[in-house]
Amino acid sequence: MWTLLIGFLAGLLARAIKPGNDKLGIIMTIVLGIAGALLARFVGGSLGWYGPNEPTGFIASVIGAIVLLFIYALVKKKS
């Protein structure tokens, strides 16, 4: 339940920061936040910022979600 709440908050904040209208529902906003955290975890782990059992930070999750929103906008624009 905690993951869903943090994912929702990270997704909402990412959507508020990134300009444009993404038209995502609540479920997709939660998925966006969780996916942003996973992306931040992967990149941070690859760069040595996070150890094997360290949690990903909230700000890193928001940044990961913003990156995913930009990728989503690029893919949506092409199709």
PyMOL Python script that loads the backbone (N, CA, C, O; Angstrom):
from pymol import cmd

cmd.read_pdbstr("""\
ATOM      1  N   MET A   1       0.825  -1.190   0.000  1.00  0.00           N
ATOM      2  CA  MET A   1       0.000   0.000   0.000  1.00  0.00           C
ATOM      3  C   MET A   1       0.872   1.258   0.000  1.00  0.00           C
ATOM      4  O   MET A   1       0.555   2.242  -0.669  1.00  0.00           O
ATOM      5  N   TRP A   2       1.980   1.216   0.761  1.00  0.00           N
ATOM      6  CA  TRP A   2       2.886   2.347   0.832  1.00  0.00           C
ATOM      7  C   TRP A   2       3.489   2.640  -0.548  1.00  0.00           C
ATOM      8  O   TRP A   2       3.638   3.804  -0.919  1.00  0.00           O
ATOM      9  N   THR A   3       3.834   1.602  -1.304  1.00  0.00           N
ATOM     10  CA  THR A   3       4.406   1.769  -2.635  1.00  0.00           C
ATOM     11  C   THR A   3       3.421   2.459  -3.562  1.00  0.00           C
ATOM     12  O   THR A   3       3.808   3.321  -4.351  1.00  0.00           O
ATOM     13  N   LEU A   4       2.149   2.087  -3.472  1.00  0.00           N
ATOM     14  CA  LEU A   4       1.130   2.717  -4.311  1.00  0.00           C
ATOM     15  C   LEU A   4       0.993   4.203  -3.986  1.00  0.00           C
ATOM     16  O   LEU A   4       0.872   5.029  -4.890  1.00  0.00           O
ATOM     17  N   LEU A   5       1.011   4.539  -2.708  1.00  0.00           N
ATOM     18  CA  LEU A   5       0.878   5.935  -2.309  1.00  0.00           C
ATOM     19  C   LEU A   5       2.080   6.757  -2.772  1.00  0.00           C
ATOM     20  O   LEU A   5       1.915   7.844  -3.326  1.00  0.00           O
ATOM     21  N   ILE A   6       3.273   6.246  -2.548  1.00  0.00           N
ATOM     22  CA  ILE A   6       4.473   6.961  -2.984  1.00  0.00           C
ATOM     23  C   ILE A   6       4.514   7.053  -4.509  1.00  0.00           C
ATOM     24  O   ILE A   6       4.882   8.093  -5.056  1.00  0.00           O
ATOM     25  N   GLY A   7       4.142   5.976  -5.196  1.00  0.00           N
ATOM     26  CA  GLY A   7       4.087   6.005  -6.658  1.00  0.00           C
ATOM     27  C   GLY A   7       3.096   7.030  -7.165  1.00  0.00           C
ATOM     28  O   GLY A   7       3.368   7.730  -8.140  1.00  0.00           O
ATOM     29  N   PHE A   8       1.943   7.125  -6.508  1.00  0.00           N
ATOM     30  CA  PHE A   8       0.933   8.103  -6.893  1.00  0.00           C
ATOM     31  C   PHE A   8       1.453   9.520  -6.688  1.00  0.00           C
ATOM     32  O   PHE A   8       1.289  10.375  -7.559  1.00  0.00           O
ATOM     33  N   LEU A   9       2.078   9.773  -5.547  1.00  0.00           N
ATOM     34  CA  LEU A   9       2.597  11.114  -5.271  1.00  0.00           C
ATOM     35  C   LEU A   9       3.731  11.482  -6.227  1.00  0.00           C
ATOM     36  O   LEU A   9       3.793  12.613  -6.708  1.00  0.00           O
ATOM     37  N   ALA A  10       4.619  10.541  -6.503  1.00  0.00           N
ATOM     38  CA  ALA A  10       5.715  10.807  -7.437  1.00  0.00           C
ATOM     39  C   ALA A  10       5.170  11.048  -8.845  1.00  0.00           C
ATOM     40  O   ALA A  10       5.647  11.936  -9.551  1.00  0.00           O
ATOM     41  N   GLY A  11       4.180  10.266  -9.252  1.00  0.00           N
ATOM     42  CA  GLY A  11       3.566  10.460 -10.568  1.00  0.00           C
ATOM     43  C   GLY A  11       2.844  11.784 -10.671  1.00  0.00           C
ATOM     44  O   GLY A  11       2.946  12.467 -11.691  1.00  0.00           O
ATOM     45  N   LEU A  12       2.113  12.162  -9.630  1.00  0.00           N
ATOM     46  CA  LEU A  12       1.417  13.460  -9.631  1.00  0.00           C
ATOM     47  C   LEU A  12       2.408  14.617  -9.709  1.00  0.00           C
ATOM     48  O   LEU A  12       2.211  15.561 -10.474  1.00  0.00           O
ATOM     49  N   LEU A  13       3.460  14.539  -8.924  1.00  0.00           N
ATOM     50  CA  LEU A  13       4.452  15.602  -8.934  1.00  0.00           C
ATOM     51  C   LEU A  13       5.151  15.689 -10.291  1.00  0.00           C
ATOM     52  O   LEU A  13       5.400  16.786 -10.791  1.00  0.00           O
ATOM     53  N   ALA A  14       5.464  14.557 -10.878  1.00  0.00           N
ATOM     54  CA  ALA A  14       6.100  14.544 -12.205  1.00  0.00           C
ATOM     55  C   ALA A  14       5.177  15.152 -13.248  1.00  0.00           C
ATOM     56  O   ALA A  14       5.624  15.915 -14.104  1.00  0.00           O
ATOM     57  N   ARG A  15       3.886  14.817 -13.183  1.00  0.00           N
ATOM     58  CA  ARG A  15       2.926  15.390 -14.138  1.00  0.00           C
ATOM     59  C   ARG A  15       2.752  16.889 -13.925  1.00  0.00           C
ATOM     60  O   ARG A  15       2.503  17.624 -14.881  1.00  0.00           O
ATOM     61  N   ALA A  16       2.879  17.348 -12.691  1.00  0.00           N
ATOM     62  CA  ALA A  16       2.755  18.777 -12.405  1.00  0.00           C
ATOM     63  C   ALA A  16       3.980  19.552 -12.894  1.00  0.00           C
ATOM     64  O   ALA A  16       3.858  20.693 -13.340  1.00  0.00           O
ATOM     65  N   ILE A  17       5.156  18.934 -12.812  1.00  0.00           N
ATOM     66  CA  ILE A  17       6.390  19.606 -13.210  1.00  0.00           C
ATOM     67  C   ILE A  17       6.534  19.646 -14.726  1.00  0.00           C
ATOM     68  O   ILE A  17       6.910  20.674 -15.289  1.00  0.00           O
ATOM     69  N   LYS A  18       6.237  18.534 -15.386  1.00  0.00           N
ATOM     70  CA  LYS A  18       6.398  18.471 -16.838  1.00  0.00           C
ATOM     71  C   LYS A  18       5.267  19.232 -17.522  1.00  0.00           C
ATOM     72  O   LYS A  18       4.095  18.994 -17.233  1.00  0.00           O
ATOM     73  N   PRO A  19       5.614  20.148 -18.432  1.00  0.00           N
ATOM     74  CA  PRO A  19       4.553  20.893 -19.125  1.00  0.00           C
ATOM     75  C   PRO A  19       3.786  20.006 -20.097  1.00  0.00           C
ATOM     76  O   PRO A  19       4.309  19.007 -20.591  1.00  0.00           O
ATOM     77  N   GLY A  20       2.547  20.382 -20.363  1.00  0.00           N
ATOM     78  CA  GLY A  20       1.711  19.655 -21.311  1.00  0.00           C
ATOM     79  C   GLY A  20       0.643  18.850 -20.613  1.00  0.00           C
ATOM     80  O   GLY A  20       0.678  18.662 -19.397  1.00  0.00           O
ATOM     81  N   ASN A  21      -0.303  18.377 -21.393  1.00  0.00           N
ATOM     82  CA  ASN A  21      -1.417  17.593 -20.877  1.00  0.00           C
ATOM     83  C   ASN A  21      -1.202  16.139 -21.276  1.00  0.00           C
ATOM     84  O   ASN A  21      -1.291  15.797 -22.455  1.00  0.00           O
ATOM     85  N   ASP A  22      -0.920  15.288 -20.302  1.00  0.00           N
ATOM     86  CA  ASP A  22      -0.622  13.893 -20.594  1.00  0.00           C
ATOM     87  C   ASP A  22      -1.857  13.006 -20.569  1.00  0.00           C
ATOM     88  O   ASP A  22      -1.834  11.905 -21.118  1.00  0.00           O
ATOM     89  N   LYS A  23      -2.924  13.461 -19.947  1.00  0.00           N
ATOM     90  CA  LYS A  23      -4.200  12.734 -19.877  1.00  0.00           C
ATOM     91  C   LYS A  23      -4.018  11.302 -19.389  1.00  0.00           C
ATOM     92  O   LYS A  23      -4.382  10.347 -20.074  1.00  0.00           O
ATOM     93  N   LEU A  24      -3.449  11.172 -18.198  1.00  0.00           N
ATOM     94  CA  LEU A  24      -3.287   9.862 -17.579  1.00  0.00           C
ATOM     95  C   LEU A  24      -4.267   9.759 -16.415  1.00  0.00           C
ATOM     96  O   LEU A  24      -4.485  10.732 -15.692  1.00  0.00           O
ATOM     97  N   GLY A  25      -4.847   8.596 -16.239  1.00  0.00           N
ATOM     98  CA  GLY A  25      -5.748   8.368 -15.120  1.00  0.00           C
ATOM     99  C   GLY A  25      -4.974   8.067 -13.849  1.00  0.00           C
ATOM    100  O   GLY A  25      -3.744   8.103 -13.825  1.00  0.00           O
ATOM    101  N   ILE A  26      -5.715   7.771 -12.798  1.00  0.00           N
ATOM    102  CA  ILE A  26      -5.092   7.507 -11.498  1.00  0.00           C
ATOM    103  C   ILE A  26      -4.198   6.277 -11.549  1.00  0.00           C
ATOM    104  O   ILE A  26      -3.081   6.296 -11.034  1.00  0.00           O
ATOM    105  N   ILE A  27      -4.689   5.209 -12.171  1.00  0.00           N
ATOM    106  CA  ILE A  27      -3.901   3.969 -12.238  1.00  0.00           C
ATOM    107  C   ILE A  27      -2.602   4.199 -13.009  1.00  0.00           C
ATOM    108  O   ILE A  27      -1.540   3.753 -12.576  1.00  0.00           O
ATOM    109  N   MET A  28      -2.679   4.885 -14.140  1.00  0.00           N
ATOM    110  CA  MET A  28      -1.481   5.130 -14.933  1.00  0.00           C
ATOM    111  C   MET A  28      -0.530   6.101 -14.237  1.00  0.00           C
ATOM    112  O   MET A  28       0.682   6.028 -14.441  1.00  0.00           O
ATOM    113  N   THR A  29      -1.060   7.004 -13.424  1.00  0.00           N
ATOM    114  CA  THR A  29      -0.210   7.903 -12.646  1.00  0.00           C
ATOM    115  C   THR A  29       0.569   7.112 -11.603  1.00  0.00           C
ATOM    116  O   THR A  29       1.753   7.365 -11.382  1.00  0.00           O
ATOM    117  N   ILE A  30      -0.097   6.154 -10.961  1.00  0.00           N
ATOM    118  CA  ILE A  30       0.579   5.285  -9.992  1.00  0.00           C
ATOM    119  C   ILE A  30       1.647   4.455 -10.696  1.00  0.00           C
ATOM    120  O   ILE A  30       2.769   4.338 -10.203  1.00  0.00           O
ATOM    121  N   VAL A  31       1.306   3.883 -11.834  1.00  0.00           N
ATOM    122  CA  VAL A  31       2.263   3.081 -12.603  1.00  0.00           C
ATOM    123  C   VAL A  31       3.445   3.948 -13.032  1.00  0.00           C
ATOM    124  O   VAL A  31       4.590   3.497 -12.998  1.00  0.00           O
ATOM    125  N   LEU A  32       3.172   5.187 -13.433  1.00  0.00           N
ATOM    126  CA  LEU A  32       4.227   6.108 -13.824  1.00  0.00           C
ATOM    127  C   LEU A  32       5.195   6.356 -12.668  1.00  0.00           C
ATOM    128  O   LEU A  32       6.411   6.314 -12.855  1.00  0.00           O
ATOM    129  N   GLY A  33       4.663   6.610 -11.486  1.00  0.00           N
ATOM    130  CA  GLY A  33       5.515   6.858 -10.321  1.00  0.00           C
ATOM    131  C   GLY A  33       6.346   5.649  -9.938  1.00  0.00           C
ATOM    132  O   GLY A  33       7.529   5.780  -9.622  1.00  0.00           O
ATOM    133  N   ILE A  34       5.733   4.468  -9.964  1.00  0.00           N
ATOM    134  CA  ILE A  34       6.463   3.247  -9.630  1.00  0.00           C
ATOM    135  C   ILE A  34       7.520   2.948 -10.689  1.00  0.00           C
ATOM    136  O   ILE A  34       8.643   2.565 -10.358  1.00  0.00           O
ATOM    137  N   ALA A  35       7.163   3.122 -11.961  1.00  0.00           N
ATOM    138  CA  ALA A  35       8.132   2.898 -13.035  1.00  0.00           C
ATOM    139  C   ALA A  35       9.270   3.912 -12.960  1.00  0.00           C
ATOM    140  O   ALA A  35      10.419   3.581 -13.255  1.00  0.00           O
ATOM    141  N   GLY A  36       8.954   5.143 -12.567  1.00  0.00           N
ATOM    142  CA  GLY A  36       9.996   6.152 -12.385  1.00  0.00           C
ATOM    143  C   GLY A  36      10.965   5.760 -11.288  1.00  0.00           C
ATOM    144  O   GLY A  36      12.173   5.964 -11.411  1.00  0.00           O
ATOM    145  N   ALA A  37      10.430   5.194 -10.210  1.00  0.00           N
ATOM    146  CA  ALA A  37      11.290   4.723  -9.123  1.00  0.00           C
ATOM    147  C   ALA A  37      12.171   3.565  -9.596  1.00  0.00           C
ATOM    148  O   ALA A  37      13.349   3.493  -9.247  1.00  0.00           O
ATOM    149  N   LEU A  38      11.598   2.666 -10.383  1.00  0.00           N
ATOM    150  CA  LEU A  38      12.385   1.545 -10.909  1.00  0.00           C
ATOM    151  C   LEU A  38      13.483   2.031 -11.849  1.00  0.00           C
ATOM    152  O   LEU A  38      14.610   1.536 -11.809  1.00  0.00           O
ATOM    153  N   LEU A  39      13.148   2.997 -12.691  1.00  0.00           N
ATOM    154  CA  LEU A  39      14.148   3.562 -13.601  1.00  0.00           C
ATOM    155  C   LEU A  39      15.259   4.249 -12.813  1.00  0.00           C
ATOM    156  O   LEU A  39      16.440   4.063 -13.104  1.00  0.00           O
ATOM    157  N   ALA A  40      14.875   5.043 -11.817  1.00  0.00           N
ATOM    158  CA  ALA A  40      15.876   5.723 -10.989  1.00  0.00           C
ATOM    159  C   ALA A  40      16.743   4.720 -10.243  1.00  0.00           C
ATOM    160  O   ALA A  40      17.948   4.922 -10.093  1.00  0.00           O
ATOM    161  N   ARG A  41      16.134   3.646  -9.780  1.00  0.00           N
ATOM    162  CA  ARG A  41      16.873   2.591  -9.072  1.00  0.00           C
ATOM    163  C   ARG A  41      17.885   1.923  -9.998  1.00  0.00           C
ATOM    164  O   ARG A  41      19.028   1.681  -9.609  1.00  0.00           O
ATOM    165  N   PHE A  42      17.456   1.627 -11.232  1.00  0.00           N
ATOM    166  CA  PHE A  42      18.340   0.982 -12.194  1.00  0.00           C
ATOM    167  C   PHE A  42      19.517   1.883 -12.555  1.00  0.00           C
ATOM    168  O   PHE A  42      20.668   1.445 -12.543  1.00  0.00           O
ATOM    169  N   VAL A  43      19.225   3.142 -12.875  1.00  0.00           N
ATOM    170  CA  VAL A  43      20.284   4.078 -13.254  1.00  0.00           C
ATOM    171  C   VAL A  43      21.197   4.351 -12.061  1.00  0.00           C
ATOM    172  O   VAL A  43      22.420   4.336 -12.197  1.00  0.00           O
ATOM    173  N   GLY A  44      20.608   4.599 -10.896  1.00  0.00           N
ATOM    174  CA  GLY A  44      21.410   4.863  -9.703  1.00  0.00           C
ATOM    175  C   GLY A  44      22.261   3.680  -9.297  1.00  0.00           C
ATOM    176  O   GLY A  44      23.397   3.854  -8.856  1.00  0.00           O
ATOM    177  N   GLY A  45      21.727   2.477  -9.438  1.00  0.00           N
ATOM    178  CA  GLY A  45      22.508   1.274  -9.141  1.00  0.00           C
ATOM    179  C   GLY A  45      23.639   1.068 -10.122  1.00  0.00           C
ATOM    180  O   GLY A  45      24.730   0.642  -9.742  1.00  0.00           O
ATOM    181  N   SER A  46      23.380   1.374 -11.401  1.00  0.00           N
ATOM    182  CA  SER A  46      24.415   1.232 -12.423  1.00  0.00           C
ATOM    183  C   SER A  46      25.553   2.223 -12.218  1.00  0.00           C
ATOM    184  O   SER A  46      26.709   1.921 -12.514  1.00  0.00           O
ATOM    185  N   LEU A  47      25.219   3.408 -11.709  1.00  0.00           N
ATOM    186  CA  LEU A  47      26.230   4.431 -11.477  1.00  0.00           C
ATOM    187  C   LEU A  47      26.868   4.339 -10.093  1.00  0.00           C
ATOM    188  O   LEU A  47      27.777   5.106  -9.774  1.00  0.00           O
ATOM    189  N   GLY A  48      26.395   3.404  -9.273  1.00  0.00           N
ATOM    190  CA  GLY A  48      26.965   3.209  -7.949  1.00  0.00           C
ATOM    191  C   GLY A  48      26.393   4.128  -6.877  1.00  0.00           C
ATOM    192  O   GLY A  48      26.959   4.229  -5.788  1.00  0.00           O
ATOM    193  N   TRP A  49      25.287   4.794  -7.165  1.00  0.00           N
ATOM    194  CA  TRP A  49      24.663   5.704  -6.190  1.00  0.00           C
ATOM    195  C   TRP A  49      23.882   4.942  -5.130  1.00  0.00           C
ATOM    196  O   TRP A  49      23.771   5.402  -3.993  1.00  0.00           O
ATOM    197  N   TYR A  50      23.339   3.781  -5.489  1.00  0.00           N
ATOM    198  CA  TYR A  50      22.535   2.979  -4.564  1.00  0.00           C
ATOM    199  C   TYR A  50      23.171   1.612  -4.403  1.00  0.00           C
ATOM    200  O   TYR A  50      23.631   1.004  -5.369  1.00  0.00           O
ATOM    201  N   GLY A  51      23.187   1.135  -3.150  1.00  0.00           N
ATOM    202  CA  GLY A  51      23.662  -0.207  -2.868  1.00  0.00           C
ATOM    203  C   GLY A  51      22.545  -1.211  -3.103  1.00  0.00           C
ATOM    204  O   GLY A  51      21.425  -0.823  -3.437  1.00  0.00           O
ATOM    205  N   PRO A  52      22.836  -2.503  -2.933  1.00  0.00           N
ATOM    206  CA  PRO A  52      21.844  -3.546  -3.209  1.00  0.00           C
ATOM    207  C   PRO A  52      20.558  -3.439  -2.382  1.00  0.00           C
ATOM    208  O   PRO A  52      19.484  -3.761  -2.889  1.00  0.00           O
ATOM    209  N   ASN A  53      20.637  -3.000  -1.137  1.00  0.00           N
ATOM    210  CA  ASN A  53      19.447  -2.971  -0.288  1.00  0.00           C
ATOM    211  C   ASN A  53      18.999  -1.562   0.083  1.00  0.00           C
ATOM    212  O   ASN A  53      18.201  -1.402   1.008  1.00  0.00           O
ATOM    213  N   GLU A  54      19.484  -0.545  -0.604  1.00  0.00           N
ATOM    214  CA  GLU A  54      19.096   0.827  -0.300  1.00  0.00           C
ATOM    215  C   GLU A  54      17.853   1.210  -1.099  1.00  0.00           C
ATOM    216  O   GLU A  54      17.744   0.860  -2.274  1.00  0.00           O
ATOM    217  N   PRO A  55      16.921   1.920  -0.479  1.00  0.00           N
ATOM    218  CA  PRO A  55      15.732   2.352  -1.206  1.00  0.00           C
ATOM    219  C   PRO A  55      16.039   3.534  -2.127  1.00  0.00           C
ATOM    220  O   PRO A  55      16.958   4.313  -1.873  1.00  0.00           O
ATOM    221  N   THR A  56      15.268   3.652  -3.179  1.00  0.00           N
ATOM    222  CA  THR A  56      15.401   4.780  -4.088  1.00  0.00           C
ATOM    223  C   THR A  56      14.761   5.997  -3.440  1.00  0.00           C
ATOM    224  O   THR A  56      13.703   5.877  -2.822  1.00  0.00           O
ATOM    225  N   GLY A  57      15.368   7.142  -3.565  1.00  0.00           N
ATOM    226  CA  GLY A  57      14.839   8.359  -2.975  1.00  0.00           C
ATOM    227  C   GLY A  57      13.611   8.875  -3.708  1.00  0.00           C
ATOM    228  O   GLY A  57      13.401   8.565  -4.881  1.00  0.00           O
ATOM    229  N   PHE A  58      12.805   9.659  -3.012  1.00  0.00           N
ATOM    230  CA  PHE A  58      11.584  10.202  -3.591  1.00  0.00           C
ATOM    231  C   PHE A  58      11.893  11.148  -4.747  1.00  0.00           C
ATOM    232  O   PHE A  58      11.226  11.109  -5.781  1.00  0.00           O
ATOM    233  N   ILE A  59      12.896  11.991  -4.574  1.00  0.00           N
ATOM    234  CA  ILE A  59      13.246  12.940  -5.638  1.00  0.00           C
ATOM    235  C   ILE A  59      13.741  12.195  -6.871  1.00  0.00           C
ATOM    236  O   ILE A  59      13.411  12.569  -7.996  1.00  0.00           O
ATOM    237  N   ALA A  60      14.521  11.155  -6.670  1.00  0.00           N
ATOM    238  CA  ALA A  60      14.985  10.345  -7.802  1.00  0.00           C
ATOM    239  C   ALA A  60      13.806   9.670  -8.494  1.00  0.00           C
ATOM    240  O   ALA A  60      13.809   9.528  -9.717  1.00  0.00           O
ATOM    241  N   SER A  61      12.802   9.253  -7.733  1.00  0.00           N
ATOM    242  CA  SER A  61      11.611   8.643  -8.320  1.00  0.00           C
ATOM    243  C   SER A  61      10.854   9.643  -9.182  1.00  0.00           C
ATOM    244  O   SER A  61      10.368   9.300 -10.260  1.00  0.00           O
ATOM    245  N   VAL A  62      10.756  10.871  -8.708  1.00  0.00           N
ATOM    246  CA  VAL A  62      10.074  11.916  -9.487  1.00  0.00           C
ATOM    247  C   VAL A  62      10.851  12.216 -10.760  1.00  0.00           C
ATOM    248  O   VAL A  62      10.256  12.369 -11.827  1.00  0.00           O
ATOM    249  N   ILE A  63      12.167  12.303 -10.659  1.00  0.00           N
ATOM    250  CA  ILE A  63      12.985  12.561 -11.846  1.00  0.00           C
ATOM    251  C   ILE A  63      12.845  11.413 -12.853  1.00  0.00           C
ATOM    252  O   ILE A  63      12.738  11.651 -14.056  1.00  0.00           O
ATOM    253  N   GLY A  64      12.848  10.177 -12.362  1.00  0.00           N
ATOM    254  CA  GLY A  64      12.636   9.026 -13.246  1.00  0.00           C
ATOM    255  C   GLY A  64      11.278   9.076 -13.917  1.00  0.00           C
ATOM    256  O   GLY A  64      11.160   8.737 -15.094  1.00  0.00           O
ATOM    257  N   ALA A  65      10.246   9.495 -13.187  1.00  0.00           N
ATOM    258  CA  ALA A  65       8.906   9.604 -13.762  1.00  0.00           C
ATOM    259  C   ALA A  65       8.840  10.713 -14.810  1.00  0.00           C
ATOM    260  O   ALA A  65       8.149  10.574 -15.819  1.00  0.00           O
ATOM    261  N   ILE A  66       9.552  11.808 -14.575  1.00  0.00           N
ATOM    262  CA  ILE A  66       9.586  12.885 -15.572  1.00  0.00           C
ATOM    263  C   ILE A  66      10.254  12.404 -16.848  1.00  0.00           C
ATOM    264  O   ILE A  66       9.781  12.697 -17.946  1.00  0.00           O
ATOM    265  N   VAL A  67      11.344  11.672 -16.714  1.00  0.00           N
ATOM    266  CA  VAL A  67      12.017  11.107 -17.893  1.00  0.00           C
ATOM    267  C   VAL A  67      11.058  10.203 -18.660  1.00  0.00           C
ATOM    268  O   VAL A  67      10.991  10.263 -19.887  1.00  0.00           O
ATOM    269  N   LEU A  68      10.319   9.369 -17.938  1.00  0.00           N
ATOM    270  CA  LEU A  68       9.354   8.494 -18.605  1.00  0.00           C
ATOM    271  C   LEU A  68       8.236   9.280 -19.276  1.00  0.00           C
ATOM    272  O   LEU A  68       7.756   8.879 -20.336  1.00  0.00           O
ATOM    273  N   LEU A  69       7.815  10.390 -18.682  1.00  0.00           N
ATOM    274  CA  LEU A  69       6.790  11.219 -19.314  1.00  0.00           C
ATOM    275  C   LEU A  69       7.294  11.824 -20.621  1.00  0.00           C
ATOM    276  O   LEU A  69       6.551  11.901 -21.600  1.00  0.00           O
ATOM    277  N   PHE A  70       8.552  12.252 -20.639  1.00  0.00           N
ATOM    278  CA  PHE A  70       9.111  12.775 -21.880  1.00  0.00           C
ATOM    279  C   PHE A  70       9.196  11.693 -22.948  1.00  0.00           C
ATOM    280  O   PHE A  70       8.900  11.950 -24.115  1.00  0.00           O
ATOM    281  N   ILE A  71       9.596  10.494 -22.563  1.00  0.00           N
ATOM    282  CA  ILE A  71       9.646   9.379 -23.519  1.00  0.00           C
ATOM    283  C   ILE A  71       8.231   9.058 -24.020  1.00  0.00           C
ATOM    284  O   ILE A  71       8.030   8.824 -25.212  1.00  0.00           O
ATOM    285  N   TYR A  72       7.262   9.049 -23.110  1.00  0.00           N
ATOM    286  CA  TYR A  72       5.868   8.799 -23.488  1.00  0.00           C
ATOM    287  C   TYR A  72       5.380   9.852 -24.482  1.00  0.00           C
ATOM    288  O   TYR A  72       4.691   9.519 -25.447  1.00  0.00           O
ATOM    289  N   ALA A  73       5.729  11.112 -24.256  1.00  0.00           N
ATOM    290  CA  ALA A  73       5.299  12.191 -25.167  1.00  0.00           C
ATOM    291  C   ALA A  73       5.926  12.017 -26.545  1.00  0.00           C
ATOM    292  O   ALA A  73       5.274  12.257 -27.562  1.00  0.00           O
ATOM    293  N   LEU A  74       7.197  11.598 -26.581  1.00  0.00           N
ATOM    294  CA  LEU A  74       7.852  11.381 -27.874  1.00  0.00           C
ATOM    295  C   LEU A  74       7.213  10.222 -28.640  1.00  0.00           C
ATOM    296  O   LEU A  74       6.991  10.320 -29.847  1.00  0.00           O
ATOM    297  N   VAL A  75       6.923   9.143 -27.948  1.00  0.00           N
ATOM    298  CA  VAL A  75       6.308   7.985 -28.599  1.00  0.00           C
ATOM    299  C   VAL A  75       4.878   8.321 -29.051  1.00  0.00           C
ATOM    300  O   VAL A  75       4.452   7.921 -30.134  1.00  0.00           O
ATOM    301  N   LYS A  76       4.159   9.048 -28.223  1.00  0.00           N
ATOM    302  CA  LYS A  76       2.780   9.422 -28.547  1.00  0.00           C
ATOM    303  C   LYS A  76       2.740  10.353 -29.737  1.00  0.00           C
ATOM    304  O   LYS A  76       1.833  10.269 -30.565  1.00  0.00           O
ATOM    305  N   LYS A  77       3.733  11.258 -29.834  1.00  0.00           N
ATOM    306  CA  LYS A  77       3.779  12.213 -30.935  1.00  0.00           C
ATOM    307  C   LYS A  77       4.026  11.518 -32.277  1.00  0.00           C
ATOM    308  O   LYS A  77       3.478  11.923 -33.302  1.00  0.00           O
ATOM    309  N   LYS A  78       4.858  10.467 -32.262  1.00  0.00           N
ATOM    310  CA  LYS A  78       5.194   9.755 -33.500  1.00  0.00           C
ATOM    311  C   LYS A  78       4.053   8.897 -34.011  1.00  0.00           C
ATOM    312  O   LYS A  78       3.959   8.661 -35.215  1.00  0.00           O
ATOM    313  N   SER A  79       3.186   8.424 -33.134  1.00  0.00           N
ATOM    314  CA  SER A  79       2.104   7.527 -33.586  1.00  0.00           C
ATOM    315  C   SER A  79       0.812   8.264 -33.834  1.00  0.00           C
ATOM    316  O   SER A  79      -0.185   7.651 -34.216  1.00  0.00           O
TER     317      SER A  79
END
""", "prot")
cmd.dss("prot")
cmd.show_as("cartoon", "prot")
cmd.util.cbc("prot")
cmd.orient("prot")
